[in-house]
Amino acid sequence: MRTTLDIDGPILRELKKRQSKEGKSLGRLVSDLLAHAMQEEATPADDPPPAWIAKPMGARVNLSDKEAVYRLLDR
């Protein structure tokens, strides 16, 4: 299918560089790039959830010992 696109100059220059590197027609290159972009947009990212790291955190002071608590607070 034929259509007309208004492409900014810098983008067109980059497309033409890529066209010569990949050996595709400009239309084929643009179609491939657009199809890839649309596929990525439609597919949700499968980022794994962050790893939950937990470790036991024992008491650093005996809370029934007021002097020990005050010493810790005064640090």
Backbone torsions as a table, in degrees:
resi	resn	phi	psi	omega
1	MET	NA	138.9	-178.9
2	ARG	-102.3	143.6	175.2
3	THR	-154.2	168.4	178.5
4	THR	-113.3	131.2	178.0
5	LEU	-118.8	143.2	174.0
6	ASP	-99.8	104.7	-175.7
7	ILE	-111.1	131.2	178.1
8	ASP	-59.3	147.2	-177.0
9	GLY	-52.9	-51.8	-179.0
10	PRO	-60.7	-36.6	179.3
11	ILE	-69.0	-41.7	179.2
12	LEU	-62.2	-40.4	178.0
13	ARG	-61.7	-43.0	178.3
14	GLU	-65.2	-39.2	177.7
15	LEU	-62.5	-41.3	-179.5
16	LYS	-67.6	-36.3	175.0
17	LYS	-61.7	-46.7	-179.3
18	ARG	-65.9	-36.2	179.2
19	GLN	-60.2	-46.8	-178.4
20	SER	-69.8	-33.4	179.2
21	LYS	-68.1	-40.9	-176.4
22	GLU	-91.1	-13.0	178.2
23	GLY	70.4	30.2	179.5
24	LYS	-109.6	160.2	172.3
25	SER	-71.1	157.9	-179.4
26	LEU	-61.0	-41.3	178.5
27	GLY	-62.1	-43.3	179.9
28	ARG	-64.8	-41.7	-179.8
29	LEU	-62.6	-47.7	179.9
30	VAL	-63.2	-42.2	178.2
31	SER	-61.1	-44.8	179.6
32	ASP	-63.0	-44.6	-179.7
33	LEU	-64.6	-42.0	178.6
34	LEU	-66.3	-41.1	178.7
35	ALA	-62.1	-41.6	179.1
36	HIS	-64.2	-44.4	-180.0
37	ALA	-63.5	-40.8	-179.9
38	MET	-68.9	-36.0	178.5
39	GLN	-66.8	-42.7	178.9
40	GLU	-63.5	-38.9	-179.7
41	GLU	-66.5	-35.9	-177.4
42	ALA	-78.7	-23.3	-177.4
43	THR	-95.7	119.3	178.4
44	PRO	-67.0	147.4	179.3
45	ALA	-66.6	136.6	179.7
46	ASP	-99.0	47.1	178.3
47	ASP	-70.0	129.7	178.7
48	PRO	-68.7	150.7	177.7
49	PRO	-64.9	153.7	-179.4
50	PRO	-62.9	146.8	179.4
51	ALA	-71.5	132.5	179.3
52	TRP	-92.1	118.4	-179.0
53	ILE	-110.9	124.0	179.1
54	ALA	-135.8	147.1	175.4
55	LYS	-145.7	153.2	-178.7
56	PRO	-62.7	137.6	179.0
57	MET	-122.5	87.7	-179.9
58	GLY	-66.9	162.8	179.0
59	ALA	-63.5	139.4	179.5
60	ARG	-90.9	-9.9	-179.4
61	VAL	-151.9	150.1	175.9
62	ASN	-78.3	111.2	-174.7
63	LEU	-66.7	-18.1	177.6
64	SER	-81.6	-10.4	178.0
65	ASP	-98.6	96.1	-175.4
66	LYS	-60.3	-38.4	-179.2
67	GLU	-63.4	-40.0	178.9
68	ALA	-66.3	-38.6	178.5
69	VAL	-64.5	-45.1	179.6
70	TYR	-62.8	-40.3	178.5
71	ARG	-61.2	-41.6	179.8
72	LEU	-66.8	-39.9	-179.6
73	LEU	-69.4	-29.6	-178.5
74	ASP	-77.9	-8.0	-179.6
75	ARG	-64.7	NA	NA
